[in-house]
């Protein structure tokens, strides 16, 4: 890499750093604190983590703005941050619901098969065409003759 390219890359990083909502060094410090020691963080990841944190902050603030009160209380904050702080519990509940729905589907399929096998009018192969013939009044007269 030439010296000009390195200078250009450094100046681009400085320009990006100026646009970041949070101090990049603090975000990187927190990331390194929570990652394994052998992990290296690419510059793009550092920038995107900073932007992601800002988008979370914006979303929480938008929800807080929906309250009609002028003072933001802790309970309001807890409610707005619930999806972020309880994602594990939310995913577990989602899995539980999906498993329950699968069990319901299996029960419905078993009931449908039972109905098809046991609730026939006669022991004959079912025919898709159903015809109904009205009794003929003249049949009795024909039999009497």
C-alpha positions, -999 to +999 in steps of 0.1 A: +000+000+000+015+033-010+018+062+014-009+082-004-034+053+000-026+050+037-032+087+042-064+086+022-077+056+042-068+074+075-086+105+064-116+085+054-116+069+089-114+103+105-143+115+085-164+085+094-154+089+131-167+124+130-201+112+118-204+085+144-230+091+171-209+077+200-172+078+208-157+051+187-130+043+213-156+037+240-177+014+217-146-006+207-135-008+244-169-023+253-168-047+224-133-059+233-144-063+269-171-087+259-153-106+231-127-133+235-091-120+236-082-137+204-108-118+183-099-089+161-125-064+151-125-050+116-131-012+111-164-017+094-177-037+123-167-010+147-185+016+127-216-005+122-218-014+159-218+023+166-246+029+141-265-001+154-264+012+190-276+046+177-305+030+159-315+011+190-314+044+210-336+061+183-361+032+184-364+033+222-368+071+221-395+069+195-414+045+217-409+068+247-423+097+226-455+078+222-463+083+259-484+114+266-463+124+296-436+151+298-415+131+322-400+098+313-403+073+341-382+042+346-412+018+341-417+034+307-381+029+298-382-007+309-413-013+287-396+002+257-363-017+261-381-050+268-375-065+233-338-058+236-332-069+272-354-101+270-346-114+235-337-148+249-370-152+267-389-139+236-372-165+214-379-193+239-416-183+239-416-182+201-402-217+200-427-229+226-456-215+205-443-230+173-440-264+189-475-261+203-488-252+168-471-282+153-488-304+179-521-289+171-515-295+133-507-331+140-539-335+161-559-320+133-544-343+107-550-373+130-586-363+135-591-357+098-578-392+090-601-407+117-631-389+102-623-401+067-619-438+079-647-442+105-675-419+095-686-433+062-722-439+053-716-473+039-686-496+036-680-486+000-655-466-017-664-430-014-674-413-047-668-376-051-701-372-070-731-372-048-765-376-064-798-375-047-828-391-063-863-383-051-887-412-046-910-417-075-947-419-066-955-441-095-932-469-083-958-481-058-985-482-084-962-502-107-955-528-080-992-533-073-999-542-108 
